[in-house]
């Protein structure tokens, strides 16, 4: 079923975004910083992919779940979407870990824009 992998990625990305919106862990806490971090993470991993593809380490498999659209040889359309998801998920998980750390230390969690909470 072509496109199922992309649909799963977008569904998962929406779930992470909803979690972020509810708990204000990344983009809903500091949108500018989150967007910059996601872009930098995605670009870094696309460069990583390009090096892997050029050296023959990474190749695209034949999966019926992919749309079949390649942005470059061995670089399916789903790859940048996955890298965006991966970068955003890492930021949301980091925000959750920092919130848990603050709660365990007896501090009030950070809310709104800005840096870490004052101790």
Secondary structure, 3 states (H helix, E strand, C coil): CCCHHHHHHHHHHHHHHHHHHHHCCCCCCCHHHHHHHHHHHHHHHHHHHHHHHHCCCCCCCCCCCCCCCEEECCEEHHHHHHHHHHHHHHHHHHHHHHHHHHHHCCCCCCCCCCCCCCC
